[in-house]
Amino acid sequence: MNENQTEKLTFDRREAAKRLGISVVTLDREIAKKKMPHFRVGRRVLFTQELLLQYILLNTKNAGLGPIKLREVDDRNDLPRSR
C-alpha cells in the first residue's frame, strides 16, 4: 500500500457483502437474524474487518471435527493458551 493511502477502517453493506462473496440481500438477512455482527452510525450499517472475520469463524463448518477453539497468545512468553 502506498504511504499516502490509508487502510479503510469500516465497510458499508455493499462493500462487506462483496468481501464476503455474498449478496447484499443475503447480508441483510443475516443482520435481521442477528447472525452478522455490525454497528450503526446514525442510519448507516457498518462493519470492520474484524467483524467480518468473526462472522466467518462463527459460521465455518469444520467437517465434523467439533467446535473451533480460538487461542490467545500470552505476550510474556508467546505460549498459546485456550480462551
JOQUIQUI-V371478 format. One record per run of one state. SS is the DSSP state (~ for helix, > for strand, _ for the rest). FROM is the first residue (numbers start at 1). TO is the last residue. If there is no record, write none. Layout:
BEGIN
ss=(SS,SS)
from=(FROM,FROM)
to=(TO,TO)
END
This chain:
BEGIN
ss=(_,>,_,~,_,~,_,>,_,>,_,~,_,>,_,>,_)
from=(1,11,12,13,21,24,33,39,42,44,48,49,59,71,75,79,83)
to=(10,11,12,20,23,32,38,41,43,47,48,58,70,74,78,82,83)
END
